Amino acid sequence: MYGTVSPARGRQDGTCETGTVSEQQPGRYQRSPAGMIGAMIVLLLMIGAFVGFRALNRDELEVEPEPVDYLAAVEAAQAEDWQVAYPASLPSGWRATSIDAAAGVDWGVGFLAPGGFAGVRQSSDSLDQLLRTYVDEDTSGLPPVEPGGELAQRWQAFEDTEGDLAYAAEVDGQTVLVYGSAPAEDLLTLAGRLTTEPVG
């Protein structure tokens, strides 16, 4: 009924001197369903803690905005006899990422430059309103600038408390604002490239 051991090496407790158990003797470590579930819970908690740690310590995922065809939007506006300010070409490494327009009233294009964001806004709103909306509630004036180009000879300059810049000029009864977090050189380059000529 029970397994036997060699008489020469057996013990009364049913084990051999080498530590082996008899064939029918139950194993020493009993595993219950509750114990297995507990071990799985501990394992899942460890995995969750590791994933959480990785999420907290890795850099934010940067999602690059999709480029948009701003020249096609300009062409559509011009087809409606609406003169909008736009750069006829972009410097290397720039791309248009957003267009915001309300026919005859408000026109805007956003660009991603190597140094940051640069935007163009043409609107019937007052300059103060545009500065509050697109730059900051609190801006200070800087000496005027002359970036060149055909749209305007002299532009008013502004800066907010965080160092963002804006340049403004009056064009055909509307205010054109060039603004953003990009360096002054990039913003002035954009202002100097603006035109209202038909898309070539």
N, CA and C atoms as an extended XYZ file, in Angstrom:
600
Properties=species:S:1:pos:R:3:atomname:S:1:resname:S:1:resid:I:1 pbc="F F F"
N         0.828       -1.204        0.000 N   MET     1
C         0.000        0.000        0.000 CA  MET     1
C         0.854        1.241        0.000 C   MET     1
N         1.896        1.263        0.748 N   TYR     2
C         2.826        2.371        0.753 CA  TYR     2
C         4.101        1.951        0.049 C   TYR     2
N         4.836        2.928       -0.476 N   GLY     3
C         6.099        2.633       -1.114 CA  GLY     3
C         7.109        2.133       -0.100 C   GLY     3
N         8.036        1.367       -0.510 N   THR     4
C         9.036        0.805        0.394 CA  THR     4
C        10.371        1.416        0.110 C   THR     4
N        11.238        1.312        1.068 N   VAL     5
C        12.598        1.795        0.921 CA  VAL     5
C        13.536        0.644        1.130 C   VAL     5
N        14.751        0.821        0.753 N   SER     6
C        15.758       -0.221        0.935 CA  SER     6
C        15.995       -0.441        2.418 C   SER     6
N        15.973       -1.664        2.877 N   PRO     7
C        16.177       -1.912        4.311 CA  PRO     7
C        17.481       -1.354        4.810 C   PRO     7
N        18.488       -1.388        3.980 N   ALA     8
C        19.791       -0.945        4.451 CA  ALA     8
C        19.831        0.554        4.645 C   ALA     8
N        18.965        1.333        3.910 N   ARG     9
C        19.074        2.775        3.976 CA  ARG     9
C        17.803        3.438        4.470 C   ARG     9
N        16.779        2.663        4.739 N   GLY    10
C        15.509        3.264        5.109 CA  GLY    10
C        15.467        3.748        6.536 C   GLY    10
N        14.529        4.623        6.828 N   ARG    11
C        14.264        5.131        8.170 CA  ARG    11
C        12.826        4.836        8.531 C   ARG    11
N        12.532        4.966        9.777 N   GLN    12
C        11.168        4.698       10.222 CA  GLN    12
C        10.182        5.749        9.743 C   GLN    12
N        10.667        6.925        9.452 N   ASP    13
C         9.729        7.973        9.019 CA  ASP    13
C         9.401        7.871        7.536 C   ASP    13
N         9.925        6.860        6.825 N   GLY    14
C         9.552        6.651        5.432 CA  GLY    14
C        10.429        7.370        4.444 C   GLY    14
N        11.536        7.950        4.901 N   THR    15
C        12.430        8.618        3.970 CA  THR    15
C        13.739        7.876        3.919 C   THR    15
N        14.424        8.093        2.829 N   CYS    16
C        15.746        7.517        2.682 CA  CYS    16
C        16.758        8.445        3.304 C   CYS    16
N        17.914        7.933        3.521 N   GLU    17
C        18.981        8.758        4.078 CA  GLU    17
C        19.367        9.873        3.120 C   GLU    17
N        19.135        9.654        1.850 N   THR    18
C        19.488       10.688        0.874 CA  THR    18
C        18.459       11.800        0.831 C   THR    18
N        17.362       11.707        1.562 N   GLY    19
C        16.356       12.764        1.601 CA  GLY    19
C        15.199       12.533        0.675 C   GLY    19
N        15.147       11.401       -0.065 N   THR    20
C        14.011       11.154       -0.946 CA  THR    20
C        12.859       10.610       -0.140 C   THR    20
N        11.658       10.882       -0.636 N   VAL    21
C        10.462       10.423        0.069 CA  VAL    21
C         9.950        9.184       -0.615 C   VAL    21
N         9.125        8.432        0.080 N   SER    22
C         8.521        7.241       -0.510 CA  SER    22
C         7.545        7.656       -1.576 C   SER    22
N         7.200        6.742       -2.457 N   GLU    23
C         6.424        7.054       -3.642 CA  GLU    23
C         5.074        7.663       -3.323 C   GLU    23
N         4.412        7.221       -2.314 N   GLN    24
C         3.052        7.661       -2.038 CA  GLN    24
C         2.973        8.771       -1.002 C   GLN    24
N         4.106        9.243       -0.490 N   GLN    25
C         4.055       10.263        0.562 CA  GLN    25
C         3.811       11.629       -0.067 C   GLN    25
N         2.907       12.421        0.452 N   PRO    26
C         2.611       13.752       -0.105 CA  PRO    26
C         3.857       14.627       -0.076 C   PRO    26
N         3.942       15.621       -1.059 N   GLY    27
C         5.056       16.555       -1.100 CA  GLY    27
C         5.050       17.466        0.113 C   GLY    27
N         6.206       18.057        0.390 N   ARG    28
C         6.325       18.899        1.572 CA  ARG    28
C         5.606       20.236        1.411 C   ARG    28
N         5.588       20.810        0.166 N   TYR    29
C         5.028       22.146       -0.045 CA  TYR    29
C         3.642       22.032       -0.656 C   TYR    29
N         2.657       22.375        0.115 N   GLN    30
C         1.274       22.339       -0.346 CA  GLN    30
C         0.931       23.669       -1.023 C   GLN    30
N         0.337       23.671       -2.247 N   ARG    31
C        -0.074       24.897       -2.953 CA  ARG    31
C        -1.590       24.917       -3.050 C   ARG    31
N        -2.189       25.924       -2.428 N   SER    32
C        -3.643       26.062       -2.473 CA  SER    32
C        -4.015       27.103       -3.521 C   SER    32
N        -5.249       27.068       -4.028 N   PRO    33
C        -5.690       28.107       -4.984 CA  PRO    33
C        -5.549       29.506       -4.411 C   PRO    33
N        -5.857       29.697       -3.132 N   ALA    34
C        -5.741       31.019       -2.515 CA  ALA    34
C        -4.297       31.503       -2.521 C   ALA    34
N        -3.354       30.596       -2.291 N   GLY    35
C        -1.947       30.984       -2.318 CA  GLY    35
C        -1.486       31.393       -3.698 C   GLY    35
N        -1.954       30.670       -4.718 N   MET    36
C        -1.574       31.017       -6.077 CA  MET    36
C        -2.145       32.363       -6.478 C   MET    36
N        -3.379       32.640       -6.087 N   ILE    37
C        -3.996       33.938       -6.389 CA  ILE    37
C        -3.234       35.063       -5.704 C   ILE    37
N        -2.850       34.822       -4.465 N   GLY    38
C        -2.077       35.825       -3.740 CA  GLY    38
C        -0.762       36.122       -4.422 C   GLY    38
N        -0.085       35.066       -4.910 N   ALA    39
C         1.183       35.269       -5.604 CA  ALA    39
C         0.983       36.044       -6.896 C   ALA    39
N        -0.113       35.771       -7.620 N   MET    40
C        -0.393       36.501       -8.848 CA  MET    40
C        -0.655       37.971       -8.567 C   MET    40
N        -1.376       38.259       -7.477 N   ILE    41
C        -1.659       39.654       -7.113 CA  ILE    41
C        -0.362       40.396       -6.816 C   ILE    41
N         0.520       39.755       -6.071 N   VAL    42
C         1.812       40.381       -5.764 CA  VAL    42
C         2.586       40.666       -7.044 C   VAL    42
N         2.569       39.692       -7.978 N   LEU    43
C         3.283       39.879       -9.237 CA  LEU    43
C         2.699       41.029      -10.039 C   LEU    43
N         1.368       41.104      -10.097 N   LEU    44
C         0.729       42.191      -10.834 CA  LEU    44
C         1.034       43.542      -10.212 C   LEU    44
N         1.072       43.603       -8.885 N   LEU    45
C         1.410       44.857       -8.210 CA  LEU    45
C         2.842       45.284       -8.542 C   LEU    45
N         3.742       44.322       -8.594 N   MET    46
C         5.126       44.646       -8.930 CA  MET    46
C         5.242       45.166      -10.357 C   MET    46
N         4.508       44.524      -11.280 N   ILE    47
C         4.522       44.989      -12.672 CA  ILE    47
C         3.939       46.393      -12.775 C   ILE    47
N         2.818       46.627      -12.076 N   GLY    48
C         2.200       47.948      -12.104 CA  GLY    48
C         3.114       49.026      -11.544 C   GLY    48
N         3.832       48.701      -10.468 N   ALA    49
C         4.756       49.674       -9.886 CA  ALA    49
C         5.889       49.986      -10.851 C   ALA    49
N         6.372       48.966      -11.557 N   PHE    50
C         7.455       49.189      -12.520 CA  PHE    50
C         6.987       50.062      -13.676 C   PHE    50
N         5.805       49.767      -14.199 N   VAL    51
C         5.273       50.565      -15.305 CA  VAL    51
C         5.058       52.007      -14.866 C   VAL    51
N         4.508       52.201      -13.654 N   GLY    52
C         4.309       53.547      -13.145 CA  GLY    52
C         5.608       54.299      -12.981 C   GLY    52
N         6.626       53.600      -12.504 N   PHE    53
C         7.942       54.230      -12.332 CA  PHE    53
C         8.512       54.671      -13.676 C   PHE    53
N         8.371       53.814      -14.700 N   ARG    54
C         8.872       54.179      -16.022 CA  ARG    54
C         8.119       55.371      -16.589 C   ARG    54
N         6.795       55.402      -16.362 N   ALA    55
C         5.989       56.500      -16.895 CA  ALA    55
C         6.369       57.827      -16.251 C   ALA    55
N         6.694       57.790      -14.959 N   LEU    56
C         7.047       59.027      -14.266 CA  LEU    56
C         8.434       59.518      -14.631 C   LEU    56
N         9.304       58.635      -15.057 N   ASN    57
C        10.694       59.011      -15.272 CA  ASN    57
C        11.090       59.144      -16.737 C   ASN    57
N        10.164       58.926      -17.661 N   ARG    58
C        10.523       59.104      -19.058 CA  ARG    58
C        10.056       60.473      -19.532 C   ARG    58
N        10.665       60.942      -20.593 N   ASP    59
C        10.322       62.252      -21.137 CA  ASP    59
C         8.924       62.212      -21.730 C   ASP    59
N         8.281       63.410      -21.745 N   GLU    60
C         6.967       63.518      -22.352 CA  GLU    60
C         7.061       63.176      -23.835 C   GLU    60
N         6.052       62.453      -24.333 N   LEU    61
C         6.013       62.157      -25.747 CA  LEU    61
C         5.681       63.430      -26.513 C   LEU    61
N         6.485       63.720      -27.520 N   GLU    62
C         6.264       64.911      -28.310 CA  GLU    62
C         5.558       64.515      -29.600 C   GLU    62
N         4.388       65.105      -29.798 N   VAL    63
C         3.617       64.832      -30.997 CA  VAL    63
C         3.804       66.001      -31.952 C   VAL    63
N         4.414       65.746      -33.083 N   GLU    64
C         4.657       66.794      -34.051 CA  GLU    64
C         3.362       67.082      -34.818 C   GLU    64
N         2.975       68.377      -34.926 N   PRO    65
C         1.765       68.704      -35.685 CA  PRO    65
C         1.953       68.440      -37.173 C   PRO    65
N         0.868       68.075      -37.823 N   GLU    66
C         0.911       67.817      -39.254 CA  GLU    66
C         1.028       69.134      -40.019 C   GLU    66
N         1.831       69.174      -41.076 N   PRO    67
C         1.913       70.401      -41.883 CA  PRO    67
C         0.626       70.642      -42.660 C   PRO    67
N         0.349       71.910      -42.950 N   VAL    68
C        -0.834       72.279      -43.723 CA  VAL    68
C        -0.386       73.066      -44.953 C   VAL    68
N        -1.224       73.049      -45.977 N   ASP    69
C        -0.931       73.761      -47.223 CA  ASP    69
C        -1.491       75.177      -47.102 C   ASP    69
N        -0.700       76.072      -46.533 N   TYR    70
C        -1.197       77.429      -46.304 CA  TYR    70
C        -1.333       78.210      -47.614 C   TYR    70
N        -0.513       77.880      -48.618 N   LEU    71
C        -0.617       78.591      -49.892 CA  LEU    71
C        -1.949       78.294      -50.588 C   LEU    71
N        -2.457       77.087      -50.418 N   ALA    72
C        -3.775       76.768      -50.985 CA  ALA    72
C        -4.857       77.584      -50.292 C   ALA    72
N        -4.716       77.791      -48.981 N   ALA    73
C        -5.673       78.621      -48.251 CA  ALA    73
C        -5.579       80.080      -48.686 C   ALA    73
N        -4.367       80.548      -48.916 N   VAL    74
C        -4.188       81.921      -49.419 CA  VAL    74
C        -4.847       82.077      -50.779 C   VAL    74
N        -4.636       81.104      -51.653 N   GLU    75
C        -5.217       81.153      -52.990 CA  GLU    75
C        -6.744       81.179      -52.926 C   GLU    75
N        -7.315       80.405      -52.005 N   ALA    76
C        -8.773       80.392      -51.850 CA  ALA    76
C        -9.263       81.750      -51.344 C   ALA    76
N        -8.533       82.366      -50.417 N   ALA    77
C        -8.920       83.691      -49.920 CA  ALA    77
C        -8.836       84.732      -51.026 C   ALA    77
N        -7.787       84.677      -51.835 N   GLN    78
C        -7.634       85.638      -52.919 CA  GLN    78
C        -8.719       85.465      -53.979 C   GLN    78
N        -9.202       84.247      -54.148 N   ALA    79
C       -10.288       84.006      -55.100 CA  ALA    79
C       -11.571       84.702      -54.660 C   ALA    79
N       -11.670       85.006      -53.363 N   GLU    80
C       -12.826       85.727      -52.821 CA  GLU    80
C       -12.521       87.214      -52.658 C   GLU    80
N       -11.504       87.695      -53.364 N   ASP    81
C       -11.096       89.102      -53.310 CA  ASP    81
C       -10.716       89.549      -51.907 C   ASP    81
N       -10.082       88.665      -51.182 N   TRP    82
C        -9.631       88.976      -49.821 CA  TRP    82
C        -8.113       88.976      -49.823 C   TRP    82
N        -7.543       90.128      -49.553 N   GLN    83
C        -6.092       90.248      -49.517 CA  GLN    83
C        -5.585       89.861      -48.139 C   GLN    83
N        -4.830       88.799      -48.084 N   VAL    84
C        -4.288       88.332      -46.804 CA  VAL    84
C        -2.763       88.380      -46.844 C   VAL    84
N        -2.177       88.632      -45.684 N   ALA    85
C        -0.718       88.682      -45.570 CA  ALA    85
C        -0.183       87.264      -45.348 C   ALA    85
N         0.814       86.911      -46.117 N   TYR    86
C         1.378       85.560      -46.022 CA  TYR    86
C         2.814       85.603      -46.531 C   TYR    86
N         3.649       84.675      -46.108 N   PRO    87
C         5.000       84.584      -46.672 CA  PRO    87
C         4.968       83.806      -47.982 C   PRO    87
N         5.525       84.402      -49.017 N   ALA    88
C         5.525       83.728      -50.315 CA  ALA    88
C         6.353       82.448      -50.277 C   ALA    88
N         7.338       82.394      -49.386 N   SER    89
C         8.149       81.192      -49.204 CA  SER    89
C         8.588       81.133      -47.753 C   SER    89
N         9.035       79.961      -47.345 N   LEU    90
C         9.458       79.763      -45.963 CA  LEU    90
C        10.952       79.444      -45.904 C   LEU    90
N        11.596       79.876      -44.843 N   PRO    91
C        13.005       79.486      -44.669 CA  PRO    91
C        13.130       77.977      -44.510 C   PRO    91
N        14.315       77.473      -44.753 N   SER    92
C        14.568       76.042      -44.602 CA  SER    92
C        14.276       75.597      -43.173 C   SER    92
N        13.553       74.492      -43.039 N   GLY    93
C        13.237       73.947      -41.725 CA  GLY    93
C        11.928       74.446      -41.140 C   GLY    93
N        11.267       75.381      -41.808 N   TRP    94
C         9.975       75.887      -41.354 CA  TRP    94
C         8.852       75.071      -41.998 C   TRP    94
N         7.709       75.028      -41.297 N   ARG    95
C         6.513       74.459      -41.907 CA  ARG    95
C         5.269       75.073      -41.280 C   ARG    95
N         4.250       75.231      -42.094 N   ALA    96
C         2.963       75.752      -41.613 CA  ALA    96
C         2.222       74.629      -40.901 C   ALA    96
N         1.644       74.949      -39.740 N   THR    97
C         0.974       73.913      -38.947 CA  THR    97
C        -0.489       74.226      -38.648 C   THR    97
N        -0.939       75.468      -38.905 N   SER    98
C        -2.338       75.793      -38.592 CA  SER    98
C        -2.804       76.970      -39.434 C   SER    98
N        -4.092       76.968      -39.736 N   ILE    99
C        -4.731       78.074      -40.454 CA  ILE    99
C        -6.023       78.404      -39.723 C   ILE    99
N        -6.252       79.688      -39.494 N   ASP   100
C        -7.454       80.135      -38.794 CA  ASP   100
C        -7.981       81.359      -39.531 C   ASP   100
N        -9.174       81.259      -40.112 N   ALA   101
C        -9.653       82.349      -40.948 CA  ALA   101
C       -11.156       82.553      -40.788 C   ALA   101
N       -11.547       83.821      -40.779 N   ALA   102
C       -12.949       84.220      -40.870 CA  ALA   102
C       -13.013       85.248      -41.980 C   ALA   102
N       -13.635       84.893      -43.099 N   ALA   103
C       -13.530       85.647      -44.346 CA  ALA   103
C       -13.725       87.144      -44.153 C   ALA   103
N       -12.721       87.896      -44.596 N   GLY   104
C       -12.769       89.339      -44.571 CA  GLY   104
C       -12.563       89.978      -43.218 C   GLY   104
N       -12.483       89.179      -42.180 N   VAL   105
C       -12.395       89.733      -40.823 CA  VAL   105
C       -11.095       89.363      -40.136 C   VAL   105
N       -10.742       88.086      -40.170 N   ASP   106
C        -9.603       87.623      -39.389 CA  ASP   106
C        -8.879       86.507      -40.145 C   ASP   106
N        -7.573       86.614      -40.193 N   TRP   107
C        -6.764       85.629      -40.911 CA  TRP   107
C        -5.546       85.293      -40.065 C   TRP   107
N        -5.238       84.015      -39.952 N   GLY   108
C        -4.070       83.639      -39.173 CA  GLY   108
C        -3.424       82.369      -39.690 C   GLY   108
N        -2.099       82.334      -39.655 N   VAL   109
C        -1.335       81.148      -40.023 CA  VAL   109
C        -0.271       80.939      -38.955 C   VAL   109
N        -0.132       79.706      -38.501 N   GLY   110
C         0.890       79.374      -37.521 CA  GLY   110
C         1.994       78.558      -38.160 C   GLY   110
N         3.233       78.854      -37.775 N   PHE   111
C         4.395       78.168      -38.338 CA  PHE   111
C         5.247       77.602      -37.211 C   PHE   111
N         5.841       76.471      -37.488 N   LEU   112
C         6.806       75.887      -36.561 CA  LEU   112
C         8.189       76.090      -37.158 C   LEU   112
N         8.979       76.930      -36.476 N   ALA   113
C        10.348       77.214      -36.894 CA  ALA   113
C        11.306       76.418      -36.017 C   ALA   113
N        12.562       76.268      -36.429 N   PRO   114
C        13.509       75.542      -35.584 CA  PRO   114
C        13.622       76.107      -34.180 C   PRO   114
N        13.408       77.424      -34.043 N   GLY   115
C        13.540       78.039      -32.727 CA  GLY   115
C        12.259       78.156      -31.939 C   GLY   115
N        11.127       77.721      -32.498 N   GLY   116
C         9.866       77.818      -31.767 CA  GLY   116
C         8.708       78.179      -32.686 C   GLY   116
N         7.619       78.667      -32.083 N   PHE   117
C         6.406       78.997      -32.831 CA  PHE   117
C         6.476       80.422      -33.362 C   PHE   117
N         5.948       80.625      -34.577 N   ALA   118
C         5.817       81.961      -35.162 CA  ALA   118
C         4.464       82.048      -35.841 C   ALA   118
N         3.729       83.107      -35.552 N   GLY   119
C         2.400       83.240      -36.115 CA  GLY   119
C         2.196       84.567      -36.814 C   GLY   119
N         1.280       84.561      -37.785 N   VAL   120
C         0.847       85.784      -38.460 CA  VAL   120
C        -0.646       85.932      -38.216 C   VAL   120
N        -1.041       87.109      -37.783 N   ARG   121
C        -2.458       87.385      -37.541 CA  ARG   121
C        -2.812       88.706      -38.204 C   ARG   121
N        -3.825       88.683      -39.058 N   GLN   122
C        -4.329       89.881      -39.735 CA  GLN   122
C        -5.780       90.044      -39.314 C   GLN   122
N        -6.108       91.204      -38.731 N   SER   123
C        -7.428       91.329      -38.135 CA  SER   123
C        -7.895       92.777      -38.126 C   SER   123
N        -9.222       92.936      -38.056 N   SER   124
C        -9.826       94.249      -37.879 CA  SER   124
C        -9.858       94.660      -36.415 C   SER   124
N        -9.517       93.740      -35.514 N   ASP   125
C        -9.465       94.077      -34.093 CA  ASP   125
C        -8.353       95.084      -33.828 C   ASP   125
N        -8.463       95.766      -32.711 N   SER   126
C        -7.449       96.740      -32.343 CA  SER   126
C        -6.137       96.039      -32.001 C   SER   126
N        -5.061       96.805      -32.059 N   LEU   127
C        -3.760       96.245      -31.711 CA  LEU   127
C        -3.736       95.778      -30.263 C   LEU   127
N        -4.317       96.556      -29.366 N   ASP   128
C        -4.342       96.160      -27.951 CA  ASP   128
C        -5.043       94.821      -27.772 C   ASP   128
N        -6.153       94.641      -28.478 N   GLN   129
C        -6.901       93.386      -28.373 CA  GLN   129
C        -6.080       92.222      -28.902 C   GLN   129
N        -5.402       92.421      -30.007 N   LEU   130
C        -4.579       91.345      -30.580 CA  LEU   130
C        -3.428       90.983      -29.653 C   LEU   130
N        -2.806       91.987      -29.046 N   LEU   131
C        -1.714       91.701      -28.118 CA  LEU   131
C        -2.207       90.914      -26.913 C   LEU   131
N        -3.365       91.294      -26.392 N   ARG   132
C        -3.910       90.569      -25.232 CA  ARG   132
C        -4.274       89.134      -25.599 C   ARG   132
N        -4.779       88.939      -26.800 N   THR   133
C        -5.238       87.613      -27.205 CA  THR   133
C        -4.085       86.684      -27.587 C   THR   133
N        -3.122       87.188      -28.321 N   TYR   134
C        -2.109       86.319      -28.904 CA  TYR   134
C        -0.725       86.442      -28.272 C   TYR   134
N        -0.532       87.439      -27.418 N   VAL   135
C         0.773       87.581      -26.774 CA  VAL   135
C         0.619       87.478      -25.265 C   VAL   135
N         0.096       88.530      -24.642 N   ASP   136
C        -0.052       88.513      -23.186 CA  ASP   136
C        -0.900       89.690      -22.760 C   ASP   136
N        -1.492       89.564      -21.586 N   GLU   137
C        -2.259       90.681      -21.026 CA  GLU   137
C        -1.356       91.865      -20.715 C   GLU   137
N        -0.093       91.568      -20.432 N   ASP   138
C         0.845       92.611      -20.038 CA  ASP   138
C         2.037       92.595      -20.979 C   ASP   138
N         2.076       93.541      -21.914 N   THR   139
C         3.201       93.655      -22.841 CA  THR   139
C         3.809       95.049      -22.720 C   THR   139
N         5.057       95.141      -23.028 N   SER   140
C         5.748       96.432      -23.009 CA  SER   140
C         6.297       96.729      -24.394 C   SER   140
N         6.329       98.016      -24.735 N   GLY   141
C         6.797       98.416      -26.048 CA  GLY   141
C         8.313       98.400      -26.157 C   GLY   141
N         8.791       98.097      -27.342 N   LEU   142
C        10.211       98.116      -27.663 CA  LEU   142
C        10.423       99.090      -28.827 C   LEU   142
N        11.645       99.466      -29.117 N   PRO   143
C        11.888      100.346      -30.266 CA  PRO   143
C        11.380       99.716      -31.557 C   PRO   143
N        10.844      100.522      -32.467 N   PRO   144
C        10.359       99.982      -33.749 CA  PRO   144
C        11.480       99.303      -34.529 C   PRO   144
N        11.076       98.401      -35.423 N   VAL   145
C        12.043       97.655      -36.231 CA  VAL   145
C        11.700       97.815      -37.703 C   VAL   145
N        12.696       97.586      -38.549 N   GLU   146
C        12.506       97.651      -39.994 CA  GLU   146
C        13.057       96.360      -40.611 C   GLU   146
N        12.225       95.322      -40.659 N   PRO   147
C        12.706       94.025      -41.151 CA  PRO   147
C        12.866       93.957      -42.656 C   PRO   147
N        12.463       95.016      -43.352 N   GLY   148
C        12.500       94.971      -44.805 CA  GLY   148
C        11.252       94.300      -45.360 C   GLY   148
N        11.251       94.033      -46.621 N   GLY   149
C        10.083       93.416      -47.228 CA  GLY   149
C         9.126       94.460      -47.761 C   GLY   149
N         8.085       93.999      -48.427 N   GLU   150
C         7.167       94.895      -49.121 CA  GLU   150
C         5.905       95.242      -48.339 C   GLU   150
N         5.625       94.528      -47.256 N   LEU   151
C         4.343       94.744      -46.589 CA  LEU   151
C         4.322       96.053      -45.811 C   LEU   151
N         5.361       96.330      -45.064 N   ALA   152
C         5.432       97.555      -44.268 CA  ALA   152
C         6.894       97.883      -44.016 C   ALA   152
N         7.168       99.181      -43.967 N   GLN   153
C         8.555       99.568      -43.746 CA  GLN   153
C         8.935       99.487      -42.275 C   GLN   153
N         8.077       99.992      -41.400 N   ARG   154
C         8.384      100.032      -39.969 CA  ARG   154
C         7.307       99.267      -39.199 C   ARG   154
N         7.755       98.488      -38.235 N   TRP   155
C         6.853       97.703      -37.404 CA  TRP   155
C         7.035       98.094      -35.938 C   TRP   155
N         5.915       98.199      -35.234 N   GLN   156
C         5.990       98.375      -33.783 CA  GLN   156
C         6.417       97.060      -33.134 C   GLN   156
N         7.151       97.153      -32.047 N   ALA   157
C         7.670       95.951      -31.390 CA  ALA   157
C         7.190       95.885      -29.947 C   ALA   157
N         6.928       94.663      -29.489 N   PHE   158
C         6.409       94.453      -28.132 CA  PHE   158
C         7.043       93.191      -27.548 C   PHE   158
N         7.048       93.135      -26.229 N   GLU   159
C         7.591       91.976      -25.521 CA  GLU   159
C         6.769       91.737      -24.274 C   GLU   159
N         6.518       90.460      -23.940 N   ASP   160
C         5.810       90.160      -22.709 CA  ASP   160
C         6.796       89.777      -21.616 C   ASP   160
N         6.286       89.448      -20.444 N   THR   161
C         7.149       89.182      -19.296 CA  THR   161
C         7.947       87.899      -19.448 C   THR   161
N         7.525       86.998      -20.328 N   GLU   162
C         8.233       85.739      -20.537 CA  GLU   162
C         9.199       85.794      -21.710 C   GLU   162
N         9.302       86.967      -22.339 N   GLY   163
C        10.242       87.111      -23.432 CA  GLY   163
C         9.694       86.857      -24.809 C   GLY   163
N         8.397       86.527      -24.931 N   ASP   164
C         7.805       86.370      -26.260 CA  ASP   164
C         7.702       87.740      -26.927 C   ASP   164
N         7.868       87.760      -28.236 N   LEU   165
C         7.916       89.010      -28.979 CA  LEU   165
C         6.753       89.119      -29.946 C   LEU   165
N         6.457       90.360      -30.348 N   ALA   166
C         5.427       90.615      -31.344 CA  ALA   166
C         5.788       91.877      -32.113 C   ALA   166
N         5.456       91.864      -33.396 N   TYR   167
C         5.690       93.016      -34.263 CA  TYR   167
C         4.387       93.309      -34.998 C   TYR   167
N         4.012       94.589      -35.065 N   ALA   168
C         2.721       94.960      -35.627 CA  ALA   168
C         2.860       96.081      -36.635 C   ALA   168
N         2.013       96.003      -37.682 N   ALA   169
C         1.975       97.043      -38.709 CA  ALA   169
C         0.542       97.173      -39.211 C   ALA   169
N         0.188       98.383      -39.650 N   GLU   170
C        -1.125       98.619      -40.234 CA  GLU   170
C        -1.044       98.419      -41.746 C   GLU   170
N        -1.939       97.587      -42.271 N   VAL   171
C        -1.949       97.284      -43.710 CA  VAL   171
C        -3.389       97.322      -44.204 C   VAL   171
N        -3.701       98.297      -45.073 N   ASP   172
C        -5.035       98.418      -45.670 CA  ASP   172
C        -6.138       98.429      -44.615 C   ASP   172
N        -5.935       99.184      -43.550 N   GLY   173
C        -6.962       99.343      -42.529 CA  GLY   173
C        -7.060       98.204      -41.531 C   GLY   173
N        -6.201       97.219      -41.655 N   GLN   174
C        -6.171       96.117      -40.700 CA  GLN   174
C        -4.799       96.043      -40.032 C   GLN   174
N        -4.766       95.377      -38.881 N   THR   175
C        -3.510       95.195      -38.168 CA  THR   175
C        -2.930       93.832      -38.513 C   THR   175
N        -1.665       93.827      -38.870 N   VAL   176
C        -0.948       92.575      -39.091 CA  VAL   176
C         0.019       92.392      -37.934 C   VAL   176
N        -0.089       91.258      -37.278 N   LEU   177
C         0.737       90.962      -36.112 CA  LEU   177
C         1.569       89.716      -36.393 C   LEU   177
N         2.875       89.842      -36.200 N   VAL   178
C         3.786       88.700      -36.258 CA  VAL   178
C         4.254       88.456      -34.833 C   VAL   178
N         4.079       87.250      -34.321 N   TYR   179
C         4.305       87.012      -32.896 CA  TYR   179
C         4.738       85.573      -32.668 C   TYR   179
N         5.192       85.288      -31.453 N   GLY   180
C         5.491       83.906      -31.107 CA  GLY   180
C         6.645       83.774      -30.141 C   GLY   180
N         7.007       82.516      -29.895 N   SER   181
C         8.100       82.187      -28.987 CA  SER   181
C         9.431       82.027      -29.713 C   SER   181
N         9.398       82.068      -31.048 N   ALA   182
C        10.624       81.961      -31.826 CA  ALA   182
C        11.518       83.176      -31.565 C   ALA   182
N        12.798       83.066      -31.802 N   PRO   183
C        13.700       84.203      -31.589 CA  PRO   183
C        13.339       85.396      -32.469 C   PRO   183
N        13.801       86.577      -32.060 N   ALA   184
C        13.521       87.803      -32.812 CA  ALA   184
C        13.953       87.672      -34.263 C   ALA   184
N        15.088       87.033      -34.496 N   GLU   185
C        15.581       86.881      -35.866 CA  GLU   185
C        14.584       86.135      -36.737 C   GLU   185
N        13.996       85.083      -36.202 N   ASP   186
C        13.011       84.309      -36.971 CA  ASP   186
C        11.746       85.127      -37.228 C   ASP   186
N        11.273       85.827      -36.208 N   LEU   187
C        10.053       86.615      -36.370 CA  LEU   187
C        10.257       87.750      -37.369 C   LEU   187
N        11.409       88.390      -37.331 N   LEU   188
C        11.699       89.463      -38.278 CA  LEU   188
C        11.853       88.918      -39.695 C   LEU   188
N        12.414       87.730      -39.807 N   THR   189
C        12.503       87.085      -41.119 CA  THR   189
C        11.109       86.845      -41.685 C   THR   189
N        10.213       86.368      -40.829 N   LEU   190
C         8.833       86.143      -41.265 CA  LEU   190
C         8.169       87.435      -41.678 C   LEU   190
N         8.318       88.483      -40.878 N   ALA   191
C         7.710       89.782      -41.206 CA  ALA   191
C         8.254       90.295      -42.539 C   ALA   191
N         9.545       90.119      -42.782 N   GLY   192
C        10.136       90.601      -44.014 CA  GLY   192
C         9.701       89.831      -45.257 C   GLY   192
N         9.162       88.625      -45.063 N   ARG   193
C         8.734       87.802      -46.202 CA  ARG   193
C         7.239       87.961      -46.522 C   ARG   193
N         6.526       88.712      -45.714 N   LEU   194
C         5.080       88.824      -45.913 CA  LEU   194
C         4.745       89.647      -47.166 C   LEU   194
N         3.698       89.209      -47.813 N   THR   195
C         3.213       89.883      -49.012 CA  THR   195
C         1.707       89.687      -49.108 C   THR   195
N         1.075       90.497      -49.969 N   THR   196
C        -0.339       90.288      -50.291 CA  THR   196
C        -0.508       90.044      -51.790 C   THR   196
N         0.595       89.831      -52.478 N   GLU   197
C         0.548       89.579      -53.916 CA  GLU   197
C        -0.121       88.229      -54.201 C   GLU   197
N        -0.691       88.093      -55.410 N   PRO   198
C        -1.306       86.803      -55.762 CA  PRO   198
C        -0.290       85.660      -55.665 C   PRO   198
N        -0.794       84.493      -55.264 N   VAL   199
C         0.067       83.327      -55.168 CA  VAL   199
C         0.617       83.005      -56.547 C   VAL   199
N         1.928       82.878      -56.632 N   GLY   200
C         2.568       82.624      -57.916 CA  GLY   200
C         2.605       81.151      -58.276 C   GLY   200
